[in-house]
Amino acid sequence: MDKKTVNQVRGLLSKGLSSRDAANKLRLSVQQVAAVRAHQTMQSYDSDPVKISESDKLRIVALVKQGLSSGQIRKRIKRYNHQQIAAVKAWVTMGKY
């Protein structure tokens, strides 16, 4: 999802639209909109991104694709907090990884 679309989603969510309504309006999946909502909740758009090594990022992506929850991944890779893992998981959901 490109930055323009993310900003459009953020705008609709800030107006009080549900994830489903925003997804329908922009022809996106509800999961994509939910990922943007998760990032807003974590305030990751308003802070500097935390550095996760490429090798760990690939490992997290693989675990997400295996269906593990953020909590399960956190138990396996302890050096990153739940928010960091959830952010990578959100990017997987948006199709960035």
C-alpha positions in Angstrom: 0.0 0.0 0.0 1.5 3.3 -1.0 1.8 6.4 1.3 -1.0 8.2 -0.5 -3.4 5.3 0.2 -2.3 5.0 3.8 -3.0 8.7 4.3 -6.4 8.3 2.7 -7.2 5.4 5.1 -6.0 7.5 8.0 -8.2 10.4 6.9 -11.3 8.2 6.7 -10.6 6.5 10.0 -10.1 9.9 11.7 -13.6 10.9 10.5 -15.0 7.9 12.4 -15.5 5.4 9.5 -15.3 1.8 10.4 -12.6 -0.3 8.9 -15.1 -2.0 6.7 -16.6 1.2 5.5 -13.1 2.7 4.8 -12.1 -0.5 3.0 -15.2 -0.4 0.8 -14.8 3.2 0.0 -11.2 2.8 -1.1 -11.6 -0.7 -2.6 -9.2 -2.3 -0.1 -9.4 -5.3 2.1 -10.6 -4.9 5.7 -7.3 -6.4 6.8 -5.3 -3.7 5.0 -7.4 -1.0 6.7 -7.1 -2.8 10.1 -3.4 -2.8 9.7 -3.4 1.0 9.2 -5.6 1.3 12.2 -3.2 -0.8 14.3 -0.3 1.4 13.2 -2.3 4.5 14.3 -3.1 2.9 17.6 0.6 2.2 18.2 1.4 5.7 17.0 4.0 4.3 14.7 3.2 6.9 12.0 4.1 9.6 14.5 7.5 8.2 15.7 10.7 7.1 14.2 10.7 3.5 13.1 12.5 1.1 15.3 15.4 -0.7 13.7 14.9 -4.4 13.3 17.7 -6.3 11.5 16.9 -7.6 8.1 17.5 -11.2 9.2 15.1 -10.9 12.1 12.6 -9.1 9.9 12.7 -12.1 7.5 12.3 -14.5 10.4 9.3 -12.5 11.8 7.7 -12.5 8.3 8.2 -16.2 8.0 6.5 -16.8 11.4 3.6 -14.5 10.5 3.1 -16.4 7.3 3.0 -19.6 9.3 0.1 -18.2 11.2 1.7 -17.3 14.6 0.3 -14.5 16.6 2.4 -11.5 17.7 2.5 -12.9 21.2 3.8 -16.3 20.0 6.4 -14.6 17.8 7.5 -12.4 20.8 8.1 -15.6 22.8 10.5 -16.8 20.1 12.2 -13.5 19.4 12.5 -11.7 22.7 14.7 -8.8 21.8 11.8 -6.9 20.1 8.7 -5.7 21.9 5.1 -6.6 21.0 4.6 -3.3 19.1 7.6 -3.9 16.8 6.4 -7.4 16.0 2.8 -6.3 15.5 4.1 -3.6 13.1 6.0 -6.1 10.9 2.8 -8.3 11.0 0.8 -5.3 9.9 3.1 -4.8 6.9 2.8 -8.5 6.0 -1.0 -8.0 6.1 -0.7 -5.0 3.8 1.4 -7.0 1.3 4.6 -5.1 1.9 6.6 -8.3 2.8 
